Amino acid sequence: MPDPNTLVQPDKGQPARTIHVIDAKGFDAWLAAQPPRHRTAAAAQKLVPSAYASAILPGDGAEDWSVVSVVANAERLSVWCLAKLAETLPEGTYRIEGVGRGKAIHGWLADQYKFDAYKKDETAPVGPRVLLTSEPARIEEAVRMANATYKLRDRINTGANDMGPADLEAAAPREQVVPVAERVLAAWLEANPKIPSRPGKGAAWSVGYAGQRELIAVNAPEFAPWSL
């Protein structure tokens, strides 16, 4: 699994492939302004003006290409605007043309998560997709949020046989988890007074979900996904 610290880097003018971002209202104007080879490539890949659609555009040289991606609002990228690209693009370094990355950095990082604890090594693994940003001040919080998300997803995806006390202690030290768990359970029981003091499976799921939210809120309160 890639290291989130390597997946977003300050833009210092280094070589990178361009990501053109457009939305539905600007789709026709963008298409009309493109050279014939771009319009042909877009048509061949069935590019449509709907969110998360994308197409590879040929460049001037044999090895040159860029990508166009359709988003909901090209002037203000949301958290998940770049997520699908981060999953589907080949290994390499990318730069968004003419728009701030903002919160979209989180989606770029989150969708490169992989859980491969129970899988054989890939014969041809896809390397990291690195995003360059002109907003380096956002990198630290985005990476911190990605690391927290990766850890939570690891716990969710781990089989019960590997979730014993020692495994959990190694993943999250007791002194970090217990105070959070106690707050979550107390709040949940207060909000659900008719539930027995020893919740069943449904209650446990609810408490677990609340715990995920709480852990993110504790570790990255200003970047909790439900507040974006």
Order of alpha helices (4+ residues) and beta strands (2+ residues): alpha-beta-beta-alpha-alpha-beta-beta-alpha-beta-alpha-beta-alpha-alpha-alpha-alpha
